[in-house]
Amino acid sequence: MNNTESGSPTNSVRTKPKIMTFDANKLRRRLADLQCDDIAARYLVAFSGGLDSTVLLHALNETRAEHGIPIVAIHVNHALQPDAAGWERHCRRVADKLGVAYIGREVRVVDERGIGLEAAARAARYALIEALMQDGDVLLSAHHEEDQAETLLLNLMRGSGLAGLAGIGASQRFGPGRLIRPMLGVPRQAIERYARDLDLEWIEDPSNLDLRFDRNFLRQEILPSLRRRWPAVSARLRHSAELAAESARLQDDLARLDLASLVVPPGAMAAPDRLDISGLKRLGAARQRNVLRYAIRTCGLPQVPASRLRQAQDELLPARADAQPLVRWQGAELRRYRDTLYVLPPTAAAADRRPMPSPPAMLFGDGREIAPGRSPGVLRLERPGSAQGMGIDPELVASGLQLRFRQGGEKIRPLGRNVTRPVKKLLQEHGVVPWMRHCLPLLYAGETLVAVADLWIAAEFAREGGFSVHWSRHPSIY
């Protein structure tokens, strides 16, 4: 009976891996591969002062004579450790010794979204660095092979799909430039050897030993046990992440193909925030979830939990055309109106919970913009350059128009129509989405309705050369 049949481990699985080496030339070649011959305006290094980023900054500086690209070390002080100020001074000294530019910034970390202090610090750090980037900059991060292994295991524990199992990406768009992780395939042992051979100094963060953090628990407890059994576990997990990333790219390709026939209006692929329900129903369940995940991500909204995706399939897609179902998660929501699915940030739905301005805002014909309070966006009155075109009577505007919001029962005879109609009916006929109707700005003269946002002007107050209403920077109302 062979080893596999008897349940004994095979020798090939337990073979001790060769220790990979790392040097400046390998970094240079890896950067060239990831940049695809594009030339960076600047290399920005996310420099914590720890082992990994110290090695990255040193090795990159060793290649400077060949590429001539400016190098900037960026240190973000999260003020979460007692010696955070000392770390900042250390990082500045290292940069000065290497002769590279240095930027040090402090950021206040607040876990407002309940994602945990570690994740909140990471989000704050990347937001700050993104604000410092210029066109063509390349941000370099020192993530290595063990980081990739930890990320894959964490995402497995979270029940992630292929995108999560793909782990950390080696290259991606970031701000006005790119984020590249050129050491992602380098084992930590090789990084340590580089630092020892060149007698580099680095900071040891004591929080890395705190087993309350999931990543530290994996690093200190789980991966060492796995490595004793399977010495090449980090390399094997990295390979699995690469395969998952390849499959995730194929899923995205399929999603783009599906999305092209679903997006409303046709061709709006850059911001696919409206999808055709009938077309979605014609797809299988897995392809529905795939295209929804892709659309949500493309709209720049937070990743949707699997439970919310299935809720959308069960409650939103089969709902009646006149229903108004809602699927919500942290930072985003899905809504349905008639035969269209809307991918939205949560601000649109919160409009009717904003307090009414007190006293009511007044709008004059001086071109000044006002923020209407409950209504998102800004509002102003504008007079055309010539006397042609119908608008609100200038004499009425001179006295000021009061800003209000819908209470129910409003009526208006729009310019160009012969009969007075309820505003509710007009909004339905015009296809205004229900969740935006209560935040439409209404303009009144005394107790008389003069205009409904920038949609209709009351015929009795329309004059040649009058003022038009401009409502901008608000979510779509259709």
Summary of the structure (lengths in Angstrom):
residues: 478
radius of gyration: 29.1
end to end distance: 69.8
largest distance: 100.3
contacts: 1423
relative contact order: 0.07
helix: 40%
strand: 18%
